[in-house]
Amino acid sequence: RYEAGASPDDVDLSAHQSWIADMWGHPCDAKAYGRLSEIYLAHPDFVARFETLSEGFSQWLTAAMVAWSKR
């Protein structure tokens, strides 16, 4: 989606949010999901990982997570 030019405001991240909940072993509500995006962007290891997938992806993903958490 990112590389196809999708806007962060227009993507469905329900599968990602569910995956996070599975990894945590408890529900991931909208507030927690939005805050997780802040951690992703603030932590150099997360940024480096996402940038290896595609340049600029860390910014796009966190913007998409914030937009999704506000729906």
C-alpha contacts under 8 A as a table, 3 or more apart, distances in Angstrom:
res1	aa1	res2	aa2	distance
1	R	4	A	5.04
1	R	5	G	6.44
1	R	6	A	5.30
1	R	11	V	7.74
2	Y	5	G	5.30
2	Y	6	A	5.36
2	Y	7	S	7.51
2	Y	8	P	7.90
2	Y	57	F	7.16
2	Y	60	W	7.27
3	E	6	A	7.41
3	E	54	S	7.83
6	A	10	D	6.82
6	A	11	V	7.15
7	S	10	D	5.36
7	S	11	V	6.99
7	S	64	A	7.86
8	P	11	V	5.95
8	P	60	W	6.12
8	P	61	L	7.10
8	P	63	A	5.83
8	P	64	A	4.06
8	P	65	M	7.84
8	P	67	A	6.93
9	D	63	A	7.68
9	D	64	A	5.84
9	D	67	A	5.47
9	D	68	W	7.21
10	D	64	A	7.89
11	V	64	A	6.90
11	V	68	W	7.65
12	D	15	A	7.74
12	D	68	W	7.12
13	L	16	H	5.17
13	L	17	Q	6.16
13	L	64	A	7.78
13	L	65	M	7.14
13	L	68	W	6.52
14	S	17	Q	5.06
14	S	18	S	6.07
15	A	18	S	5.06
15	A	19	W	6.09
16	H	19	W	4.97
16	H	20	I	6.22
17	Q	20	I	5.10
17	Q	21	A	6.32
17	Q	28	C	6.68
17	Q	33	Y	6.88
18	S	21	A	5.00
18	S	22	D	6.21
18	S	27	P	7.92
18	S	28	C	7.33
19	W	22	D	5.01
19	W	23	M	6.18
20	I	23	M	5.03
20	I	24	W	6.11
20	I	28	C	6.80
21	A	24	W	5.05
21	A	25	G	5.88
21	A	26	H	5.39
21	A	27	P	4.92
21	A	28	C	4.91
22	D	25	G	5.02
22	D	26	H	6.65
22	D	27	P	7.68
24	W	27	P	7.66
24	W	28	C	7.93
28	C	32	A	5.90
28	C	33	Y	6.12
29	D	32	A	5.41
29	D	33	Y	6.16
30	A	33	Y	5.05
30	A	34	G	6.14
30	A	68	W	7.93
30	A	69	S	4.58
30	A	70	K	7.07
31	K	34	G	5.21
31	K	35	R	6.24
31	K	69	S	6.60
32	A	35	R	5.05
32	A	36	L	6.06
33	Y	36	L	5.05
33	Y	37	S	6.63
33	Y	65	M	6.93
33	Y	66	V	7.68
33	Y	69	S	6.25
34	G	37	S	5.33
34	G	38	E	7.03
34	G	65	M	6.01
34	G	66	V	4.95
34	G	68	W	7.99
34	G	69	S	5.42
35	R	38	E	5.16
35	R	39	I	6.69
36	L	39	I	5.05
36	L	40	Y	6.22
37	S	40	Y	4.96
37	S	41	L	6.28
37	S	61	L	7.87
37	S	62	T	4.86
37	S	63	A	7.78
37	S	65	M	6.09
37	S	66	V	6.77
38	E	41	L	5.23
38	E	42	A	6.05
38	E	62	T	7.15
39	I	42	A	5.07
39	I	43	H	5.95
40	Y	43	H	5.66
40	Y	46	F	5.36
40	Y	47	V	6.57
40	Y	58	S	7.69
40	Y	62	T	7.10
41	L	44	P	7.50
41	L	46	F	6.97
41	L	47	V	6.02
41	L	58	S	6.66
41	L	59	Q	7.17
41	L	62	T	6.72
42	A	47	V	7.70
43	H	46	F	5.55
43	H	47	V	6.41
44	P	47	V	5.02
44	P	48	A	5.94
45	D	48	A	5.13
45	D	49	R	6.14
46	F	49	R	5.10
46	F	50	F	6.18
46	F	58	S	7.90
47	V	50	F	5.25
47	V	51	E	5.98
47	V	58	S	5.59
48	A	51	E	5.11
48	A	52	T	6.25
49	R	52	T	5.30
49	R	53	L	6.86
50	F	53	L	5.25
50	F	54	S	6.72
50	F	55	E	7.92
50	F	57	F	5.85
50	F	58	S	5.21
51	E	54	S	5.06
51	E	55	E	4.91
51	E	56	G	6.23
51	E	57	F	5.77
51	E	58	S	6.05
52	T	55	E	6.90
53	L	57	F	7.19
54	S	57	F	5.42
55	E	58	S	7.85
56	G	59	Q	5.72
56	G	60	W	6.48
57	F	60	W	4.98
57	F	61	L	5.81
58	S	61	L	5.27
58	S	62	T	6.21
59	Q	62	T	5.42
59	Q	63	A	6.17
60	W	63	A	5.14
60	W	64	A	6.08
61	L	64	A	5.01
61	L	65	M	6.11
62	T	65	M	4.97
62	T	66	V	6.21
63	A	66	V	5.18
63	A	67	A	6.17
64	A	67	A	5.05
64	A	68	W	5.98
65	M	68	W	5.04
65	M	69	S	6.04
66	V	69	S	5.12
66	V	70	K	6.43
67	A	70	K	5.33
67	A	71	R	6.81
68	W	71	R	5.45
